[in-house]
């Protein structure tokens, strides 16, 4: 299995389409947790949350960022209705926080949890 791309502690990798997200999740799902932040330039809480996440990640988590203004396909498929939204994928399971619950504390709680809920959706070839 291919290794996931190098992780920057300060900057997430940008994802612009479903194929890119699916590949990154497939390549990293068994080796490391993957944090996906959905955000937009017009969202007043998105940029501050991104800065806070950058301060606490230690490099062991693959951090991806989806700009919902660019990646409409992902917004529709993943039922993104509130921003910011952060998903944590690990070992085929996912956990999410969104809207007012998407705080640094909410993200840290997800990262520290040992029981991740089953996924609410799965990426597949139906895009």
C-alpha positions in Angstrom: 0.0 0.0 0.0 1.2 3.5 -0.8 2.2 5.7 2.0 0.1 8.8 2.6 1.7 12.2 1.6 3.9 13.9 4.1 2.0 15.8 6.8 2.6 19.4 7.5 1.9 20.4 11.1 0.9 23.9 10.0 -0.9 23.5 6.7 -3.5 20.9 5.5 -3.4 19.3 2.1 -6.1 20.8 -0.1 -8.7 18.5 -1.7 -10.8 19.6 -4.6 -12.6 16.6 -5.8 -14.1 13.2 -4.7 -11.4 11.2 -6.5 -8.6 12.9 -4.6 -10.4 12.6 -1.3 -11.2 8.9 -1.9 -7.5 8.1 -2.8 -6.1 9.9 0.3 -8.6 8.2 2.6 -7.9 4.8 1.0 -4.1 5.3 1.3 -4.2 6.5 4.9 -7.2 4.8 6.5 -5.3 2.0 8.1 -2.0 3.8 8.9 -3.1 7.1 10.5 -6.1 9.1 11.5 -7.3 11.5 8.8 -8.8 14.8 9.8 -10.9 16.6 7.1 -11.9 20.2 7.6 -14.7 21.6 5.4 -14.5 25.4 5.2 -15.2 28.4 3.0 -13.8 31.9 2.8 -17.1 33.4 3.8 -17.4 31.3 7.0 -16.4 33.5 10.0 -15.4 30.5 12.2 -13.6 28.5 9.6 -10.2 30.4 9.4 -9.8 30.7 13.2 -10.6 27.0 13.7 -8.0 26.1 11.0 -5.4 28.2 12.9 -6.2 26.5 16.2 -6.0 23.0 14.6 -2.6 23.9 13.2 -1.4 24.7 16.7 -2.3 21.4 18.2 -1.6 18.8 15.5 1.6 16.9 16.0 2.1 15.5 12.5 0.7 12.0 13.3 -2.7 12.9 11.7 -3.2 13.4 8.0 -4.9 16.8 7.8 -7.0 17.6 4.7 -9.0 20.8 3.9 -12.0 20.9 1.5 -13.0 24.4 0.3 -16.7 24.0 -0.2 -16.8 26.8 -2.7 -14.6 24.7 -5.0 -15.6 21.1 -4.2 -19.4 21.2 -4.6 -19.5 17.5 -5.5 -18.1 16.6 -2.1 -20.5 19.0 -0.3 -23.5 17.4 -2.0 -22.3 13.8 -1.6 -21.2 14.2 2.1 -24.3 16.2 3.0 -22.4 19.2 4.3 -25.0 21.6 5.7 -23.1 23.5 8.4 -19.7 25.1 8.5 -17.2 24.6 9.8 -17.3 20.8 9.7 -14.5 18.5 10.7 -14.5 14.7 10.1 -12.1 12.2 11.6 -11.6 9.0 9.7 -9.7 6.1 11.1 -9.8 2.3 10.4 -12.9 2.6 8.3 -14.9 4.6 10.8 -15.7 8.3 11.1 -16.8 10.9 13.6 -17.9 14.5 12.9 -18.4 17.8 14.5 -20.1 20.7 12.7 -21.4 24.2 13.1 -21.2 25.6 16.6 -19.9 22.2 17.9 -16.9 22.4 15.5 -14.5 24.0 18.0 -11.0 23.2 18.9 -12.3 21.3 22.0 -14.6 19.3 19.8 -11.8 18.4 17.4 -9.5 17.5 20.3 -12.2 15.3 21.8 -12.5 13.4 18.5 -8.8 13.0 18.2 -8.6 11.6 21.8 -11.5 9.2 21.5 -10.9 5.5 21.3 -14.4 4.7 20.1 -15.1 6.2 16.7 -18.7 5.8 15.5 -19.4 3.9 12.3 -19.4 6.0 9.2 -22.5 7.9 8.2 -21.5 7.5 4.6 -18.9 5.7 2.5 -17.0 7.0 -0.5 -17.6 4.7 -3.5 -17.7 4.8 -7.3 -21.2 6.4 -7.4 -19.9 10.0 -7.8 
